[in-house]
Amino acid sequence: MNGRVLGTELRRSAAPWAGVVIAGGALAFLYLIDGMWWRGTVRWTSQWTSMALLTRTLLFYLWPVAVGIGALQGLRDSRSRMTELLTTTPRPAWSRAALPAGATAITLASGFGLLVLWGGVQVALGPTAYTHLGWLPISLVGALALVAGALFGMGVARALPSALTPPALVVAGLAATVLLVRHTDDRLPSGLAPNRLSLLSPATPEARQVLLTLSGTVHLGQTIWLLGLLATGFALLVAATPRARLLATVPVLAGAALALLVLPAHARDTYVVDRAAAAPACDGPVCVAQIHRSRLSELAPRGKEALRVLHDALGDRAPDAVREETALRAIGEKRELSGDTVLVSFDDPLIARAEGERLTRVLVSQGLAPHCYPRSERESGTQHEVVVQSIAASWALGESEMKPLEKPEADEYSRKAWKEAEVAWQRLTALPPAEQRARIARMRAAALSCSYDQLDILKGDASR
């Protein structure tokens, strides 16, 4: 009987539209806006954890919508003026409430599941070779958040049957996510609210580094809080007296209190490095993180060739390994440079777009003139760095003229930088070979110490 009634509820009520709104709205947002989730190593369709975190980021908008949808469902009986009639039936209140609540929960979870499934298919068909289940709790908590929010909205609307209740709940939900939002300008995501309090929001900030994931204590604390919210919503649906409605708030208050005890107090315990993803996968002296081991087959021969060129250019002072960067850092923070290792970041546009001989050239330039600050879609490097690296790579490869690592821009600043580069190239190549090596060595030492006089050194204008 209940199965047939539930089927009728799913066919004839507005519940199915909840799933359509969640799945359709999320996909429209993703595909109609050219956001950072389409760029770099944290593209939402490139890795499993990035995909799961991005779908949780969408809860910034989807969660208030789910609460509002639940509130609309909760007003159904009062709008049809059937509340008094239904209370006179012999069916228990919990049984009457379970069917619309269950239908709404099923459709919301299904809509979110379709979103995750679509992202998962893109990841599975992509180049990633790192498959794991560590992303699953992230998505399961997201589905629970939507269900809990919808049931809470239904319960509040049943307790406060007003046409203003749904929009008021949506606005309150948006305000809460704004106040609790965490940003990613630092080494780890942080926010205005204390870390524990901010984690009560089901939305996560946009993924910034591909190796970061949520810790287990975050999953546990958020699950406790959301179960309390769900229980309060269902209790409000069943409650018929003011005293019962007051008692219905106990689960959400208890869940929040327990969650705040469990949730980590500091961001460094909230987002942790996935150690399995960061483990090295090596081919001789060339190593990448496991999460990028599909790139090793292309990088390894080019890396070995670059190391050979660097050894010919620098002798015993040349680096002897190529390694992917896995260290956490804040936006704009200096890289941890070493003269013994060529650091590689697949977020660097020069490396991400390079293939074949061009990749060898970029690796040689990184070994001779490593840039001090990271380059990515979020963090653009300076034209000065590219100019110096272009000179260094052309010199090491024994070329008769300087070849830019990327197409020069047409603005005045770029034209001036490349004009200075031509001067530096002519002065460098006019020197005897021994003096050329000495000047390159001084330039490399300046790059490793994050000095900004590298181009002056190549031109011979810097003091020795």
C-alpha positions in Angstrom: 0.0 0.0 0.0 2.7 2.5 1.0 4.7 1.6 -2.1 1.7 2.4 -4.4 1.0 5.6 -2.5 4.7 6.6 -2.8 4.6 5.9 -6.5 1.5 8.1 -6.8 3.3 10.8 -4.8 6.2 10.7 -7.2 4.0 10.8 -10.3 1.5 13.4 -9.4 3.1 15.7 -6.8 5.6 18.4 -7.5 8.4 16.3 -5.8 10.0 15.2 -9.1 10.6 18.8 -10.1 12.9 19.1 -7.1 15.4 16.7 -8.7 15.1 18.4 -12.1 15.8 21.8 -10.5 18.9 20.5 -8.7 20.4 18.5 -11.6 19.4 21.0 -14.3 20.3 24.1 -12.3 23.7 22.7 -11.4 24.6 21.6 -14.9 23.4 24.9 -16.4 25.6 26.8 -13.9 28.7 24.7 -14.7 28.3 24.8 -18.5 27.1 28.3 -19.0 29.7 29.9 -16.8 33.4 29.8 -17.9 34.7 29.4 -14.3 38.0 28.2 -12.8 36.5 24.7 -12.6 37.3 24.3 -16.3 41.0 25.1 -16.0 44.2 23.6 -14.6 44.7 20.3 -12.7 41.6 21.0 -10.6 39.1 20.9 -13.5 36.0 19.3 -12.1 36.1 16.5 -14.8 39.8 15.7 -14.4 40.0 14.0 -11.0 37.6 12.2 -8.7 38.2 14.4 -5.6 38.1 17.6 -7.7 34.7 16.5 -9.1 33.3 15.7 -5.7 34.5 19.0 -4.2 33.1 21.0 -7.0 29.7 19.5 -6.7 29.8 20.4 -3.0 30.8 23.9 -4.0 27.5 24.2 -5.9 25.7 23.6 -2.6 26.4 27.3 -2.0 23.4 27.9 -4.3 21.7 24.5 -4.3 21.2 24.0 -0.6 19.1 27.2 -0.1 17.1 26.2 -3.1 16.5 22.7 -1.6 15.3 24.3 1.6 12.9 26.5 -0.3 11.6 23.5 -2.3 11.0 21.6 0.9 9.1 24.6 2.3 6.8 24.7 -0.8 6.1 21.1 -0.3 5.4 21.7 3.4 2.7 24.2 2.5 0.8 21.8 0.3 -1.8 20.8 2.9 -2.4 24.3 4.2 -2.8 25.6 0.6 -5.4 22.9 -0.1 -7.1 23.6 3.2 -6.9 19.9 4.2 -5.0 20.2 7.4 -7.9 19.7 9.7 -9.4 16.9 7.6 -6.1 14.9 7.5 -5.6 15.2 11.3 -9.0 13.4 11.8 -7.9 10.3 9.8 -6.8 7.2 11.7 -3.3 7.1 10.0 -0.5 8.1 12.3 1.0 11.5 11.7 4.4 10.1 11.0 3.0 7.9 8.3 1.3 10.8 6.6 4.4 12.8 6.8 6.8 10.1 5.6 5.3 9.8 2.1 5.8 13.4 0.9 9.0 13.7 2.8 10.3 10.4 1.2 9.3 11.5 -2.3 11.1 14.8 -1.9 14.2 13.1 -0.5 14.3 10.5 -3.2 14.0 13.1 -6.0 16.6 15.5 -4.5 19.1 12.7 -3.9 18.5 11.4 -7.4 19.0 14.8 -8.9 22.3 15.3 -7.0 23.3 11.7 -7.9 22.8 12.4 -11.6 25.0 15.4 -11.3 27.7 13.3 -9.6 27.2 10.5 -12.1 27.7 12.9 -15.0 30.9 14.3 -13.5 32.1 10.7 -12.7 31.6 9.6 -16.3 33.6 12.6 -17.5 36.4 11.7 -15.1 36.3 8.0 -16.0 36.6 8.8 -19.7 39.4 11.3 -19.1 43.1 10.8 -18.8 43.3 10.1 -15.0 44.8 6.9 -13.9 44.3 7.4 -10.2 41.1 5.7 -9.2 40.0 5.6 -5.6 36.8 5.8 -3.3 38.0 8.6 -1.1 35.8 11.1 -3.0 32.6 9.1 -2.1 32.0 10.5 1.4 32.3 14.0 0.0 29.4 13.4 -2.3 27.3 11.3 0.1 27.4 14.2 2.7 26.4 16.6 -0.1 23.3 14.4 -0.9 22.5 14.2 2.8 22.7 18.0 3.1 20.1 18.5 0.3 17.7 16.0 1.9 18.1 17.4 5.4 17.7 20.9 4.1 14.5 20.0 2.2 12.9 18.2 5.2 13.8 21.1 7.5 12.1 23.4 5.1 9.0 21.2 5.0 8.9 21.1 8.8 9.2 24.8 9.2 6.6 25.5 6.6 4.2 23.1 8.3 4.8 24.9 11.6 4.6 28.3 10.0 2.1 28.0 7.1 2.6 31.3 5.3 3.4 32.2 1.7 6.4 34.1 3.0 8.0 31.1 4.6 9.6 29.6 1.5 11.3 32.8 0.3 12.3 33.7 3.8 14.0 30.3 4.2 15.8 30.7 0.9 17.1 34.1 1.9 18.1 32.8 5.3 19.9 29.9 3.7 21.8 32.1 1.3 22.7 34.5 4.1 24.0 31.6 6.2 26.2 30.2 3.4 27.6 33.7 2.7 28.5 34.3 6.4 30.0 30.8 6.7 31.8 30.7 3.4 35.4 29.8 3.3 37.9 31.3 0.8 41.1 29.9 -0.6 43.5 32.9 -0.6 45.7 31.3 2.0 47.7 28.0 2.1 44.4 26.3 3.2 40.8 27.5 2.8 39.7 29.8 5.6 36.8 32.2 6.4 35.5 35.0 8.5 33.7 32.6 10.9 35.6 30.2 13.3 36.6 27.1 11.4 34.2 24.8 13.4 31.3 27.1 12.8 32.0 27.5 9.1 32.0 23.8 8.6 28.3 23.7 9.5 27.8 24.9 6.0 27.5 22.0 3.5 29.2 24.0 0.8 32.9 23.7 0.3 35.2 26.3 -1.4 36.4 25.7 -4.9 39.3 23.2 -5.1 42.6 25.1 -5.5 45.2 22.3 -5.3 44.4 18.9 -6.7 46.0 17.0 -3.8 43.7 18.5 -1.1 40.8 16.6 0.3 38.5 16.8 3.3 39.5 14.9 6.5 37.4 12.2 8.1 36.5 14.3 11.1 34.8 16.8 8.8 32.7 14.1 7.2 31.7 12.8 10.7 30.9 16.2 12.2 28.9 17.3 9.2 27.0 14.0 9.1 26.0 14.4 12.8 24.9 18.0 12.2 22.8 17.2 9.1 21.2 14.2 10.7 20.1 16.4 13.6 18.7 18.9 11.0 16.9 16.1 9.2 15.4 14.8 12.5 14.1 18.2 13.5 12.5 18.8 10.1 10.7 15.5 10.3 9.7 16.1 13.9 8.2 19.5 12.9 6.2 17.7 10.1 4.7 15.4 12.7 4.2 17.9 15.6 0.7 19.1 16.2 1.1 21.2 19.3 3.4 24.1 20.3 5.0 21.9 22.9 5.8 19.2 20.4 7.2 21.8 18.0 9.5 23.1 20.7 10.7 19.6 21.5 11.3 19.1 17.8 14.2 21.6 18.0 16.2 19.3 20.3 17.7 17.1 17.6 19.1 20.0 15.6 20.5 21.7 18.7 22.0 18.5 20.0 23.4 17.7 16.5 25.0 21.1 16.2 26.6 20.8 19.7 28.0 17.4 19.0 29.2 18.4 15.6 31.1 21.4 17.0 32.9 19.0 19.3 33.9 16.8 16.5 34.7 19.3 13.7 38.4 20.4 13.6 39.2 23.8 15.0 41.9 24.6 12.4 42.0 24.6 8.6 45.1 22.5 8.6 43.1 19.7 10.1 40.1 20.3 7.8 41.9 20.0 4.4 44.6 17.4 4.3 46.9 16.1 1.6 45.8 12.8 0.0 49.0 11.0 0.7 48.2 8.2 -1.7 47.6 10.7 -4.5 50.8 12.6 -3.6 53.0 9.4 -3.5 55.7 9.6 -6.2 55.5 7.6 -9.4 59.0 7.5 -11.0 60.7 6.6 -14.2 64.4 6.9 -13.2 65.1 10.5 -12.1 61.7 11.8 -13.3 58.9 11.6 -10.7 55.3 12.8 -10.7 52.5 12.3 -8.1 50.4 9.2 -8.4 47.4 11.3 -9.3 49.3 12.4 -12.5 51.1 9.2 -13.3 49.3 9.1 -16.7 51.6 12.0 -17.7 54.8 10.2 -16.8 55.1 8.4 -20.1 55.4 11.7 -21.9 57.4 13.6 -19.2 60.0 11.0 -18.5 61.9 10.9 -21.8 61.7 14.7 -22.1 62.8 15.1 -18.5 65.8 12.8 -19.0 66.8 14.8 -22.1 66.5 18.1 -20.3 68.7 16.8 -17.5 71.4 15.8 -20.0 71.3 19.3 -21.6 71.5 20.9 -18.1 74.5 18.7 -17.2 76.3 19.8 -20.4 75.5 23.4 -19.5 76.2 23.5 -15.8 78.5 20.5 -15.2 78.5 19.3 -11.6 76.1 22.0 -10.4 73.3 20.7 -12.7 70.1 19.3 -11.2 69.9 15.5 -11.2 66.1 15.0 -10.9 62.8 16.2 -12.2 60.0 16.2 -9.7 56.4 17.4 -9.6 55.6 20.0 -6.9 53.4 18.6 -4.1 54.0 21.0 -1.3 51.1 23.1 0.0 51.4 26.8 -0.5 49.3 30.0 -0.3 48.4 32.0 -3.4 51.4 34.2 -4.2 53.7 32.3 -1.8 57.2 31.6 -3.0 58.1 28.2 -4.3 60.6 26.0 -2.4 63.4 26.1 -5.0 66.3 23.7 -5.0 69.4 23.7 -7.3 69.3 19.9 -7.3 65.8 19.4 -8.7 63.8 20.7 -11.6 60.3 21.4 -10.2 57.3 20.7 -12.4 53.8 22.0 -11.9 51.1 20.9 -14.3 49.2 24.0 -13.4 51.9 26.1 -15.1 50.5 27.0 -18.5 53.9 26.7 -20.2 54.2 23.0 -19.1 50.5 22.2 -19.5 50.6 23.2 -23.2 54.0 21.9 -24.0 54.6 18.7 -26.0 57.6 17.0 -27.6 60.7 19.2 -28.1 58.9 22.2 -26.6 58.4 20.3 -23.4 62.2 19.6 -23.3 62.8 23.3 -23.8 60.5 24.3 -21.0 62.1 21.8 -18.6 65.6 23.1 -19.5 64.4 26.7 -18.8 63.0 25.6 -15.4 66.3 24.1 -14.5 68.4 27.1 -15.5 66.1 29.9 -14.4 63.4 28.6 -12.1 60.6 31.1 -11.4 60.3 32.1 -7.8 56.5 32.4 -7.7 54.1 29.8 -9.1 52.4 30.2 -12.5 48.8 29.0 -13.0 45.5 30.2 -14.3 45.0 31.9 -10.9 48.6 33.2 -10.6 50.1 34.6 -13.7 53.9 35.0 -13.7 55.8 38.0 -15.1 57.0 38.6 -18.6 60.4 39.1 -17.1 60.5 35.4 -16.0 59.6 34.1 -19.5 62.1 36.4 -21.1 65.0 35.1 -18.9 63.9 31.5 -19.3 63.7 31.9 -23.1 67.3 33.2 -23.2 68.6 30.5 -20.9 66.9 27.6 -22.8 68.1 28.9 -26.2 71.6 29.2 -25.0 71.7 25.7 -23.4 70.3 24.1 -26.5 72.9 25.8 -28.7 70.6 27.7 -30.9 71.7 30.5 -33.2 68.9 32.9 -32.1 66.7 33.3 -29.1 63.4 31.5 -29.4 60.6 32.7 -27.0 58.9 30.1 -24.9 55.6 31.6 -25.6 54.2 34.1 -28.2 55.1 37.6 -27.1 52.2 39.9 -26.2 51.5 43.0 -28.2 51.4 45.5 -25.3 54.1 48.1 -24.6 55.5 46.3 -21.5 56.0 43.1 -23.4 57.6 44.7 -26.4 60.0 46.5 -24.1 60.8 43.2 -22.3 61.5 41.3 -25.4 63.6 44.2 -26.8 65.8 44.0 -23.7 65.9 40.2 -24.2 67.4 40.7 -27.7 70.0 43.0 -26.2 70.8 40.5 -23.5 71.0 37.6 -26.0 73.4 39.5 -28.3 75.7 40.5 -25.4 75.7 37.0 -23.9 76.5 35.1 -27.2 79.2 37.6 -28.0 81.2 36.5 -25.0 83.8 33.7 -25.0 82.2 30.3 -24.0 83.8 30.3 -20.5 82.4 33.8 -19.7 79.0 32.7 -21.1 78.9 29.8 -18.6 80.0 32.1 -15.8 77.2 34.6 -16.6 74.6 31.8 -16.8 75.7 30.5 -13.5 75.3 33.9 -11.8 71.9 34.3 -13.4 70.8 30.9 -12.1 72.1 31.7 -8.6 70.0 34.9 -8.7 66.9 33.0 -9.8 67.3 30.4 -7.0 67.6 33.3 -4.5 64.5 35.0 -5.9 66.5 38.0 -7.0 65.0 40.2 -9.7 68.3 41.2 -11.5 68.6 38.1 -13.7 68.1 40.0 -17.0 70.6 42.6 -15.9 73.1 39.9 -15.2 72.6 38.4 -18.7 73.1 41.9 -20.2 76.2 42.4 -18.1 74.7 45.5 -16.3 74.5 44.0 -12.8 77.4 44.4 -10.4 79.3 41.2 -9.8 
